[in-house]
């Protein structure tokens, strides 16, 4: 099967910060195999591999395939891209749920942006925390909930707190306004201890992409599956099946992939977790699109071909 690898650059509307890294644009790779596509886009600050490392491995796998040999990708983002490009997608799928709202920015920016909804507030939103002063973030959450008493918040700490910090922060929250807190700490033992101490529901997110083992416990409510970080679709699907057996929610989530990658994730969400809204509200932070507005096909003029050279 003919295969081509392209590289893209997609600017953000304003620079975003990932684990202390300021990113004015998103870079990634698009893999085309026949008429199918995959995306390879490790996220700086979260992915184990860099984009250059992913590109090098992807080209090595493509060269081996052309020579009649099979070389399986080892890097998670490359596994995800190859699996999507080689997958037999179902002909009929559920219409995906609309993603829930993702709030980014400083506490003041988020509060001012929330007020612009003019009382027609969304019932559910995701909020990044553990980025600013604890007192400012707690005040922000209280103000959002005062403005919208029926609001259910998903808080994503991205493993940003120690056990003691998570205890302190979460003890100031009203559980009635929370759906769960994602990855409050970097170690599973700390997440479990904090959840047990506060009684607040939690979810596992980036922790799932590490080799750390995890187990079910009463406050664990969901698995947030990021295929770009986890890797192969078989591994992702095994997590989905384990979650279902344990009675946990499954949410497919993005790593700021392009419009193409976001669409692939929405398709997986409609297949694996049709009853849940996915965590895919990231496209509005881009200043452009890799898809043409008329046909929603890949705009080839925006891509740089890197293989075959």
Buried (B, 14 or more C-beta within 10 A) or exposed (E): EEBBBBBBBBEBEEEBEBEEEEBEBBBBBBBBBEEBBBBBBBBEEBBEBEBEBBBBBBBBBBEEBEEEEEEEBEBBBBBBBBBBBBBEEEEEBEEBBEBBBBBBBEBEEBBEEBEEEEEEBEEBBBBBBBBBEBEEBBBBBBBBBEBBEEBBBBBBBBBBBBBEBBBBBBEBBEEEBBBBBBBBBBBBEBBBBBBEBBEBBBBBBBBBBBEEEBEEEEBBBBBBBBBBBBBBBEBBBEBBEBBBEEEBBBBBBBBBBBBBBBBBBBBBBBBBBEEBBBBBBBBEBBEBBBBEEEEEEBBEEBBEEBBEE
